[in-house]
Amino acid sequence: MTTFSTDHLGFLKDANQWTEAWAQQQAQQHDIALTDDDLNIIQALRDFYFRYDLSPAMRPLVKHLKTEFGPDIGNSIYLMQRFGESPARMLALLAGLPKPKNCL
């Protein structure tokens, strides 16, 4: 069994420790059933993080996902329906990334 090092909010301290099992476990704890689309969104967020060394807040997240997947997925309403009122924060948690700087 892998032990993950997290901060006081439950975010992974090292994004390289992330596994899909981590995402599934965190999603389950937050009553989210991850779909294949959700896992693709999480992977796109991880790619963004490793490219720009930034865990994006909502606006850059939506813009990136719109570019990657189109307007049906890359919009704040869809993301809030899937991941709650703070999608950038929840997706960062699921993706094993640091909490975005301006998320509460």
Secondary structure, 3 states (H helix, E strand, C coil): CCCCCECCCCCECCHHHCCHHHHHHHHHHCCCCCCHHHHHHHHHHHHHHHHHCCCCCHHHHHHHHHHHHCCCCCCHHHHHHHHCCCHHHHHHHHCCCCCCCCCC
